[in-house]
Amino acid sequence: MARILYVITKSNFGGAQRYVRDIAVAARDAGNEVAVAAGGGGILAEELARAGIRVVPLPALSPRRAFLTDLFSFGALFPLIALMRGERPDVVHGNSAKAGGLAALAARLVRVPRIVFTAHGWEFNAPRPWPARAGIRLFSWLSVLLSHTTICVSAAVRRDIAWMPGARRRTVVIRNGIACGALLPRAEARAALAPRGVGRFWIGMISELNPTKRVGDAVRAFASLARAHPDALLVVIGEGSERERLEKIIRETRMRDRVFLAGFRKDAPSLLNAFDLFVHAPRSEALGYAILEAGCASLPVVAARVGGIPEIITDESQGLLVPAEDPGALARAMESLMRDPRRAAECGARLHARVRSAFTKEAMVAETLACYRARR
């Protein structure tokens, strides 16, 4: 039995948090002693507590200020050192940019035997001024060097750090995996999401409302084809800082009765039967849990050709990929599947088969736990 400490910045419930929950529960079930240090309360803390996993709140990890200001103040480093001295973990597994790097540094200082860092994407890919990107690149490189193993959730994430000296021999690709759950019947799912909706054809999204996810591109794409499809709706499940801007786009495009921002839903994957088509249009993406969830529901998918998404949808028999930040291309791909229901159904069935065979939670867990046992 090993003592394992997971560290993550946010305690909301995005892709990284889902990953931590799944891995932590599996590690505990395998006989290990597990604790999770997270930046404050939130849905992740609730999920872990429900699963019987001990959660240690570390408010200093919460993302309150600009990334570099928060990072180089090292405000969370000393609480992490104190925590690790008390916990005496055999393995520290950091997740997210700030938590991963600071956890690796703290673990080195207290001589933790095994340090693992999972890269759920790189902060230097986010739109920032070049001095900030340069500083984040430096810290990301140090995070990889300080860790014994860096897990990249897609080959694309690994390619993004090919420029880092000494990084490749410390990295391994372990793609996110998913266990397909039960789906609500179509009528119940639609009533739960948009009871005012009267459309027959529903286009859906599950996405944080932040600038990287480019939900506004999907709204504009839908608006451009809405007149030709008066029975269609667009429903977006998710919440975030872009809500006000998206509401403005919806007003400007006169789509208030056709586009619905449904807010965050913990049960989002169970509601996917509501949709006839799924859209995911980010400017960057490490892999994309949302597409895996759509595959579980056998939905046809139109997505941006970025990051790890082409590692899920490998050809047009499984879904359609378009250039990022191109609402026109997005609209044309959506239109092609809307006008060809047979092709759409075939894409959904083939994506379902691929997700069930190549992106299992069991494989992700087994490969990750093996990293804890690997020699330094």
Sequence and secondary structure as in RCSB ss.txt:
>XXXX:A:sequence
MARILYVITKSNFGGAQRYVRDIAVAARDAGNEVAVAAGGGGILAEELARAGIRVVPLPALSPRRAFLTDLFSFG
ALFPLIALMRGERPDVVHGNSAKAGGLAALAARLVRVPRIVFTAHGWEFNAPRPWPARAGIRLFSWLSVLLSHTT
ICVSAAVRRDIAWMPGARRRTVVIRNGIACGALLPRAEARAALAPRGVGRFWIGMISELNPTKRVGDAVRAFASL
ARAHPDALLVVIGEGSERERLEKIIRETRMRDRVFLAGFRKDAPSLLNAFDLFVHAPRSEALGYAILEAGCASLP
VVAARVGGIPEIITDESQGLLVPAEDPGALARAMESLMRDPRRAAECGARLHARVRSAFTKEAMVAETLACYRAR
R
>XXXX:A:secstr
  EEEEEES  S SHHHHHHHHHHHHHHHTT EEEEEESS SHHHHHHHHTT EEEE GGGS  S HHHHHHTTT
THHHHHHHHHHH  SEEEEESHHHHHHHHHHHHHTT SEEEEEESS GGGSS  HHHHHHHHHHHHHHHHHSSEE
EESSHHHHHTTTTSTT GGGEEE    B       HHHHHHHH TT   SEEEEEE   SGGG HHHHHHHHHHH
HTT TTEEEEEEB  TTHHHHHHHHHHTT TTTEEEEE  TTGGGGGGG SEEEE  S  SS HHHHHHHHTT  
EEEE  TTHHHHS STTS EEE TT HHHHHHHHHHHHT HHHHHHHHHHHHHHHHHHSBHHHHHHHHHHHHHS 
 
